[in-house]
């Protein structure tokens, strides 16, 4: 990556200067920093239109459109600001940081239940190392999958959607 070229014009140079001032680097430090930067777009860019009819694709496109609109609105209304509040961005995509009213709570088991600390820790590590998508807890009925998931998710401040597949129910 490189900074502005001389032919870029004063507006582009002004933006780069503002970024440099914001991060607190001298010009030579900032030039080295920019030269060492690489942009990694590890996820596909949103489509121009929801080509797929899947719910995920439609949801993705809608969130992207809403986010684009809200970022533009924020920049128009707050041009002096260096940051866009996280809560504003979450609201733009419809993300609620509080728990849903639809929490699944299980009654205490009729048989003795011992909390599986090792499985809880493995699930927390898996959640922490997963950047997106779905995780599945599988196994025979009645071994405590739902209780494990419930116990682990209650430690998280954000609501995490949880789905249970009941093949015969």
C-alpha positions as CSV (number, residue, x, y, z in Angstrom):
1,X,0.0,0.0,0.0
2,X,1.2,3.5,-0.6
3,X,0.1,7.0,0.4
4,X,-1.1,9.7,-1.9
5,X,0.7,10.4,-5.1
6,X,1.6,14.0,-5.9
7,X,-1.0,14.1,-8.8
8,X,-3.7,13.0,-6.3
9,X,-4.5,16.6,-5.5
10,X,-4.8,18.7,-2.3
11,X,-8.0,17.0,-1.1
12,X,-6.5,13.5,-1.0
13,X,-3.3,14.8,0.6
14,X,-5.4,16.6,3.2
15,X,-7.2,13.4,4.1
16,X,-3.9,11.4,4.4
17,X,-2.5,14.2,6.6
18,X,-5.5,14.0,8.9
19,X,-5.1,10.3,9.2
20,X,-1.4,10.7,10.0
21,X,-2.1,13.3,12.7
22,X,-4.8,11.1,14.1
23,X,-2.5,8.1,14.6
24,X,0.3,10.4,15.9
25,X,3.1,9.5,13.5
26,X,5.7,11.8,12.0
27,X,5.7,11.9,8.2
28,X,8.5,9.4,7.8
29,X,7.0,7.0,10.3
30,X,3.6,7.3,8.7
31,X,5.1,6.5,5.2
32,X,6.8,3.4,6.6
33,X,3.5,2.4,8.3
34,X,1.5,2.8,5.1
35,X,4.0,1.0,3.0
36,X,3.8,-2.0,5.5
37,X,0.0,-2.1,5.4
38,X,-2.0,-4.6,3.4
39,X,-5.7,-4.7,3.0
40,X,-7.0,-8.2,3.5
41,X,-10.6,-8.7,2.3
42,X,-11.0,-12.2,3.7
43,X,-14.7,-12.3,3.0
44,X,-16.4,-11.8,-0.3
45,X,-17.7,-8.4,-1.1
46,X,-21.5,-8.0,-1.1
47,X,-23.2,-8.6,-4.4
48,X,-24.7,-5.7,-6.4
49,X,-28.1,-7.4,-6.0
50,X,-29.3,-10.4,-4.2
51,X,-28.7,-12.9,-6.9
52,X,-29.3,-15.9,-4.6
53,X,-32.7,-16.4,-3.2
54,X,-31.3,-17.8,0.1
55,X,-32.3,-16.1,3.3
56,X,-28.7,-15.6,4.2
57,X,-27.9,-13.8,0.9
58,X,-31.0,-11.6,1.2
59,X,-30.1,-10.7,4.8
60,X,-26.5,-10.0,3.9
61,X,-27.5,-7.7,1.0
62,X,-30.1,-5.8,3.2
63,X,-27.5,-5.3,6.0
64,X,-24.9,-4.1,3.5
65,X,-27.4,-1.6,1.9
66,X,-28.5,-0.3,5.4
67,X,-24.9,0.0,6.6
68,X,-23.9,1.9,3.4
69,X,-26.8,4.3,3.8
70,X,-26.2,4.9,7.5
71,X,-22.4,5.5,7.1
72,X,-23.1,8.0,4.4
73,X,-25.7,9.7,6.6
74,X,-23.3,9.8,9.6
75,X,-20.5,11.3,7.5
76,X,-22.9,13.9,6.1
77,X,-24.2,14.9,9.5
78,X,-21.0,14.6,11.5
79,X,-18.2,15.6,9.1
80,X,-16.0,16.8,12.0
81,X,-16.1,13.5,13.8
82,X,-13.2,11.0,13.5
83,X,-15.2,8.0,14.5
84,X,-18.6,6.4,14.0
85,X,-20.0,4.9,17.2
86,X,-20.2,1.2,17.3
87,X,-23.7,1.3,18.6
88,X,-24.7,3.3,15.5
89,X,-23.3,0.7,13.2
90,X,-24.9,-2.1,15.1
91,X,-28.3,-0.3,14.9
92,X,-27.8,0.2,11.1
93,X,-27.6,-3.5,10.5
94,X,-30.4,-4.3,13.0
95,X,-28.1,-5.9,15.6
96,X,-29.4,-5.7,19.1
97,X,-26.7,-5.9,21.8
98,X,-29.2,-7.1,24.4
99,X,-30.5,-10.6,24.9
100,X,-33.7,-11.6,23.1
101,X,-36.9,-12.2,25.0
102,X,-36.8,-15.7,23.4
103,X,-34.3,-17.4,25.7
104,X,-34.5,-21.1,25.9
105,X,-34.4,-22.2,29.6
106,X,-34.6,-25.8,30.6
107,X,-36.1,-27.1,33.8
108,X,-33.6,-28.8,36.2
109,X,-33.0,-32.3,35.0
110,X,-34.8,-35.1,36.8
111,X,-31.6,-37.1,36.9
112,X,-28.3,-35.8,38.5
113,X,-26.6,-33.4,36.2
114,X,-22.9,-32.4,36.5
115,X,-21.7,-29.4,34.7
116,X,-19.2,-30.4,32.0
117,X,-16.4,-27.8,32.5
118,X,-14.1,-29.3,29.9
119,X,-16.9,-29.3,27.2
120,X,-17.8,-25.7,28.2
121,X,-14.3,-24.5,27.8
122,X,-13.9,-26.2,24.4
123,X,-17.1,-24.6,23.2
124,X,-16.0,-21.2,24.5
125,X,-12.6,-21.6,22.6
126,X,-14.5,-22.7,19.5
127,X,-16.9,-19.7,19.7
128,X,-13.9,-17.3,20.2
129,X,-12.0,-18.7,17.3
130,X,-14.9,-18.7,14.8
131,X,-15.4,-15.5,12.8
132,X,-18.8,-16.3,11.4
133,X,-21.1,-19.0,10.3
134,X,-22.6,-21.7,12.4
135,X,-21.4,-24.1,15.1
136,X,-23.2,-27.3,15.9
137,X,-23.4,-29.4,19.1
138,X,-24.3,-32.9,18.1
139,X,-24.9,-36.2,19.9
140,X,-27.6,-38.5,21.2
141,X,-30.7,-37.1,22.8
142,X,-30.6,-36.4,26.5
143,X,-26.8,-36.1,26.9
144,X,-26.9,-32.4,27.7
145,X,-26.2,-30.6,24.5
146,X,-28.8,-27.9,25.0
147,X,-27.9,-27.5,28.6
148,X,-24.3,-27.1,27.7
149,X,-25.1,-24.5,25.0
150,X,-27.4,-22.7,27.4
151,X,-24.8,-22.6,30.2
152,X,-22.1,-21.3,27.8
153,X,-24.2,-18.7,26.1
154,X,-25.3,-17.1,29.4
155,X,-21.7,-15.9,29.9
156,X,-21.9,-13.8,26.7
157,X,-23.2,-10.2,26.9
158,X,-24.5,-10.3,23.4
159,X,-27.4,-12.4,22.2
160,X,-26.3,-15.3,20.2
161,X,-29.1,-17.0,18.1
162,X,-29.5,-20.6,19.1
163,X,-31.4,-23.2,17.1
164,X,-32.3,-26.7,18.2
165,X,-33.1,-29.3,15.6
166,X,-35.8,-31.8,16.7
167,X,-36.2,-34.3,13.9
168,X,-39.4,-35.9,15.3
169,X,-40.9,-33.0,17.2
